[in-house]
Amino acid sequence: MPSPSSPFPSTTGIWEAISAEPALSAGFAAILIAFIYAEISTRAARRRTEAGATRNTLKTMTETILMLWMLGSVCLVCWMASGRDLAGLGLILPNLSGPEAWRGWLSWAAAIALTLFLLSQLLPLRTQEGREAMAKALSGMEGVDMIQPRTPVEHRRFQLMAFSAGWNEEIIFRGFLMGALALYLPLWIAALTSMIIFIGFHTYQGVSGMIRIIPITIGMTGLVVLSGSLWPAIVVHVAADVVGGLYLYLSQPSAERLSRAAP
């Protein structure tokens, strides 16, 4: 319990409460193991690139997809094994009736607005000049070379990765992690912690890349807190990653034939 002079719970009390729930502890451990594995894989990939090795984007994407589904499934199972239901995880549609219906309507309105905004970012890619400007901007972004799709096959694999991330990362970070932490911490601390850990999983993008995803991370977390549902955030997350994949692919000269895919 927190002391009367502090708004924060005691660390000892939190760990005792978490350790009393083996299923949730297993979920936390799985997230930690996945983070360590991702960091080791990222550093190994960078060393190979610096050594002049041929990049294998398809392999990187496939490994990422598998890890996302494995970790998402583990978190889902651990949540259910703790005796809690899918509604508590956020896998329920926002309530659109009753006194709190405004939360559901506002969350969907915000999700639609954010999705339309993300799609509008593709408009400059309709022209060759726009694609060249984007290619120049991307050339200075750390970590882009590790995931940039340059062929149609790589682009399709990236979009599969985008849908996998949109579904599983919401379950992992704003479903399981934030939900489990909120059992022992004030909601704002649980939300902030989940955001920090989520951003930490994107170290392959470098410091600048991690800073770039802060606004969308805040937005998706806000949608979950507002609505009590993961669905609006899942829609925005998928849209963000799909648009990101199109950005990366359509900015390549070889992808000019796909320029009509942009709105």
N, C-alpha and C positions, 0 to 999 in steps of 0.2 A: 504493500500500500504506500502511496506517496506521503511524504511528510506534510504537516499542515502548512509549511512555508514554501512548498514546492509544488508546481503543477505536474511534475513528472513522476511516474511510478518508479519504485526502486528497481534497479537492475536485477537484484537478487530475486525479488518477488516475481518478476517477469519470467526469468529462466526457470524458476521452480514451477510456475504455471504451465509453461510450454513443455517442460520435461514430463509433466504429468499426463500429457497427451501424445503418446508415441506416434500416432498417425500424422499429426501435424509436424512433429519433430522430424519424421522421415521426409516430409515434403520440403521443409527448410533445408535439410541435408542434401536433398537432390538438387535444389537450386544452387547451393554452394558448390557442389561437385561439378555441375554444368558450367558454372562461372569459371572455375579453375581450368576445366577442360578447354573452354573457349579461349581463355587467355593463352594457354600453352599452344593451342592450334594456331592462333593468330600470330604469335611470335615465331613459330616454326615456319609459317607461310611467308612472313616477311624476310626471314633469313634466306629462304630458298629464292625469293625474288631478288634479293641483294646479291646472291651468288650467281645470278643469271639463269636460273632454272626456268623452264617453260611453265607458264602459269596454267593451272588446271581449274578454270572457273566452274565447269560442270561438277567436278568432284567437290569443290568447296560448297557449292549450292546444295548438292545432294546431301552432304554431311550435315549442313545447317537444317535442311528440311527434316531429316531423320531425328536430329537432336531436339528440334522444336516439338515434334509429335511425341517423342518419348517423354520429354519433360512435362509437356502439357498433360499427357495421359497420367503420369505419375502424380502430378498435383491434383488432378481430378479424382483419382482413386483415393489418395490420402485424405482429401476433404470428405468424401463420402464415407471412408472408413472411420472417420472421427465422429460419425453419427449425425452429420449435418447434411442438408439437402441441396439440390441444385439451385433453388431459389436463393439460399444463403450465399451461394457462390456468385450470384449475379446472373445466372443463366435463366432469366425470366424476363419477359417483355416488360417495359416500363408501364406502370399503371396509368391508364388514360381516363379513369373515371373516379369520382369521389372527391373529397376535399383536397387531396394531394395530387390531383390529376395534372395540375399545372407543371409539376416537375417532369412528368412524362412527356407532355406536349413540348415543353421548352427544350428538353434534351434532344428530342427528335428534330425539332426546328434547328437547333444548333448543329446537330450532326449533318443535316442536309446542307446547311449553309457552309459548313467547313468542307464538305465533300465537293460542292460546287466551286468553292474557292480553289481547292486543290486541282480540280479539272481545268479551271481557267488558266492555270500556270502552264498548260500545254500549248496554249494558243500561239506563243512565239515560235514554236517548233514547226508551224505550218510552212515557214519559209526557209530557204537555204541559209539566208543571213542569220536567222534566229538559231538554227541548228549549229552554225559555226560559232556564234557567240556563246552558246551553251557549252560546246566542246571546249572552248578556250577557258571558260570558267571552271569546268570540271577538271581540267588538266592540273590545276593547283590544289585540288582537294585531296587530303590524305585518306587512304583506304579505299578510294573509288576503284582503283585498278584491281582490287581483290574480288569485287562483285560485279563489275561492269559487263553487261552482256554485249557481245560483239557479233554474234551470229543469231539467226532465227532460233536455232535449238537452245542456245543460252538464254535468249529472251523468254522463250516459253518456260524454261526451267526457273528463271527469275520470277515470273508471274505465279508459278506454283509455290515458290518460296514466299511470295507476298501474301497469298491467301493463307498459307500455313502460319506465318508470323501473325497476321491479323487475328486469327482464331486462337492460337496457342499462347501467344504472349499476353493477350488479355486475360486468359484463364490463369496463367502463371503469376503475372505481376499485379493486375488490378482485381483479379478474382481471388485466387488462393492467398498470395502473399499479403495483400492489403487487408483482405477479409480476416485472415488468421491473426495478423498483428493487431487489428482493431478489437479483437477479443480481450486484449491485455493493455492496449494503449489508447489514448484519445485518437479519434478518427484522423485528425489533421496530422498527427505524428505518424500514424500508419500510412497515410497517403504520401507524405513527404518521403518516408523511408522507401516505399515501393518505387517512387519516381527516381530516387537516387540509385537504387539497385538496377532499375530498368535502364537508365542512362549508362550505368557502369558496364552493362552487357554490350555496349556499343563502342568499346575502346578501340576496336579495329578501325573506326572512322577517325581516330585521332581526337585531340582536344577540340579542334574547330568543329568537327562533325558532331561531337557530343553536345556542344553548345547549340548547334543548329537544331537539334531535336528537342530542346527544352520546351519551346512553345507548344509543339504538338503533344508532348508528354503531359504538360499541364492541362491542355485542352481535353485529352482523353480521360485523365484522372478526374477532372471536373465533371465530365459527363457521367461517369460512374457514380460519383458522390451525389450528384444531383438526382439521378434517376433511380439509383439502387439496382441498375441493370448494366450488364456488359454489352448489350447489343448495339446501342448507339456508338460506343467506343470501338466495337469490332468493325462496324461499317466505316468509320473514319480511318481506323488503322489500316484496313485493307485498301481503301482508296489512296491513302498516303503512300503505301508501299507500291501499289500498282502504278501510280503516277510517277514515283521515283524510278521504277524500272523503265517506263516509257521515256522519261527524261534521259536516262543513261543510254538507252538503245538508240533513240531517234536522233541523238546528237552525233552519232557516228555517221560518216559519209556513206558507209555501206548500207545504212538503214534508210536511205532516201525513199526507197520504194514503199516504206511503211508510213511515210509522212501523212498519208490520208487518214491514218488511224487516229491522229490527233484531232481534237474537235476544231 
